[in-house]
């Protein structure tokens, strides 16, 4: 499975995380608990910018799911790489 990378000009990492969580849990994005209840979405968007290091990784738990965000913009939920929509 190939990794999805972030289009920094048309997308934000926080939106990609929400889309990946929705896909992983088979839930509509607007039906998920707000991401800000778990992690600061604005901080994620600031951390994962075009000039950010590929070595950055953030991991956190969202409900029963383990989320990993890689410096290249790849979002992994419970070990599965989720492509952007």
LOKE-993028 format. One record per residue: x, y, z of N, C-alpha, C in turn; residue in one letter. Coordinates in steps of 0.001 Angstrom, whole numbers, padded with zeros to 6 digits, always signed. Layout:
# residues N
XYZXYZXYZA ...
# end
This chain:
# residues 85
+000847-001174+000000+000000+000000+000000+000893+001237+000000X +000621+002146-000897+001452+003341-000979+000957+004413-000022X +001883+005257+000421+001525+006331+001352+000927+007508+000615X +000016+008199+001250-000577+009418+000701+000202+010596+001251X +000486+011552+000403+001188+012729+000873+000271+013930+000813X +000560+014890+001614-000267+016072+001781-000034+017071+000659X -001095+017581+000070-001037+018702-000855-001140+019952+000010X -000007+020530+000373+000040+021614+001348-000722+022858+000911X -000979+022994-000366-001630+024206-000862-003146+024088-000909X -003673+022898-000876-005124+022699-000995-005742+021941+000161X -004965+021578+001129-005463+020702+002182-004731+021025+003478X -005310+020643+004577-004611+020776+005857-004497+019387+006464X -003476+019204+007254-003270+017886+007856-004415+017539+008791X -004982+018523+009476-006089+018225+010387-007305+017701+009612X -007560+018248+008429-008663+017728+007602-008356+016321+007111X -007096+016066+006765-006705+014728+006334-006895+013717+007455X -006592+014118+008686-006768+013229+009841-008256+012902+010011X -009099+013907+009926-010542+013683+010058-011042+012740+008974X -010609+012951+007733-011016+012069+006638-010544+010637+006870X -009322+010484+007347-008782+009148+007611-009538+008461+008744X -009842+009209+009798-010613+008635+010912-012023+008250+010466X -012635+009075+009652-013972+008772+009142-013933+007491+008316X -012925+007361+007471-012778+006170+006648-012527+004932+007513X -011643+005068+008489-011284+003930+009335-012440+003448+010205X -013294+004374+010615-014395+004015+011510-015734+003898+010784X -015700+004082+009471-016919+004021+008652-017990+004963+009217X -017565+006191+009486-018414+007222+010069-018297+008484+009226X -019383+009191+009055-019321+010468+008336-018443+011443+009127X -017610+012223+008437-016720+013150+009149-017447+014076+010124X -018636+014539+009759-019373+015452+010644-020020+014741+011830X -019960+013415+011862-020504+012661+012988-019424+012255+013999X -018165+012505+013674-017071+012196+014597-017041+013206+015735X -016517+012774+016877-016252+013737+017947-015236+014742+017417X -015352+015999+017799-014413+016999+017292-012960+016618+017588X -012108+016811+016599-010696+016491+016750-010077+017289+017885X -010539+018518+018082-009957+019373+019126-010195+018854+020531X -011086+017877+020703-011250+017250+022011-010070+016336+022349X -009292+015988+021322-008162+015079+021501-006820+015778+021295X -006750+016593+020256-005484+017250+019893-005818+018587+019233X -004924+019530+019317-005149+020864+018755-004940+020831+017232X -006021+020940+016439-005884+020877+014981-005037+022018+014407X -005136+023192+014985-004339+024321+014489-002850+024080+014718X -002511+023484+015847-001112+023155+016120-000600+022120+015109X -001425+021129+014779-001035+020150+013766-000771+020830+012437X -001676+021721+012026-001521+022407+010748-000258+023264+010720X +000093+023849+011851+001322+024657+011922+002566+023778+011914X +002476+022622+012548+003623+021728+012631+003934+021088+011279X +002892+020712+010550+003057+020024+009263+002867+021022+008124X +003921+021780+007874+003939+022795+006832+004919+022362+005748X +004893+023035+004590+005789+022626+003495+007269+022598+003878X +007678+023459+004785+009085+023514+005159+009426+022640+006371X +008474+021823+006805+008701+020951+007958+009599+019778+007582X +010288+019286+008563+011164+018138+008375+010354+016864+008145X +010857+016009+007252+010219+014707+007031+010365+013799+008248X +011221+014175+009188+011461+013348+010367+010426+013566+011470X +009570+014561+011321+008536+014828+012328+007513+013702+012313X +007116+013276+013492+006023+012304+013639+005212+012685+014860X +003912+012615+014711+003010+012839+015835+002108+011623+015920X +001976+011080+017117+001052+009971+017341+000136+010336+018492X -001108+009879+018397-002064+010108+019465-003198+009103+019342X -003932+008978+020418-005103+008108+020445-006348+008955+020236X -007224+008490+019374-008512+009142+019140-009558+008061+019356X -010251+008108+020460-011178+007025+020805-010401+005731+020900X -010815+004732+020135-010140+003439+020119-009082+003344+019021X -008840+004430+018308-007918+004407+017170-006570+005025+017516X -005517+004438+016955-004169+004977+017076-003861+005718+015777X -003519+006999+015885-003256+007844+014720-001782+008217+014695X -001188+008119+013524+000186+008566+013314+000193+009503+012118X +000870+010640+012271+001055+011577+011174+002550+011687+010948X +002962+011495+009705+004380+011531+009362+004726+012864+008703X +005976+013220+008769+006439+014501+008253+006145+014744+006785X +005999+013686+006007+005690+013848+004588+004193+014015+004343X +003397+014086+005437+001958+014268+005307+001155+012990+005294X +001809+011847+005425+001105+010570+005458+000333+010442+006765X -000924+009984+006664-001762+009756+007840-002030+008257+007937X -001740+007698+009103-001925+006268+009333-002863+006107+010525X -003920+005320+010340-004854+005041+011430-004866+003533+011647X -004520+003135+012850-004474+001717+013222-003652+000890+012233X -002516+001457+011797-001606+000732+010921-001943+000791+009445X -003043+001420+009072-003454+001506+007681-003245+002918+007155X -002534+003024+006032-002313+004315+005389-003590+004708+004666X -004034+005938+004894-005257+006437+004264-004931+007483+003219X -005419+007231+002015-005216+008167+000918-006144+009354+001071X -005692+010513+000604-006540+011700+000603-007657+011556-000412X -008719+012289-000203-009855+012211-001117-009808+013340-002104X 
# end
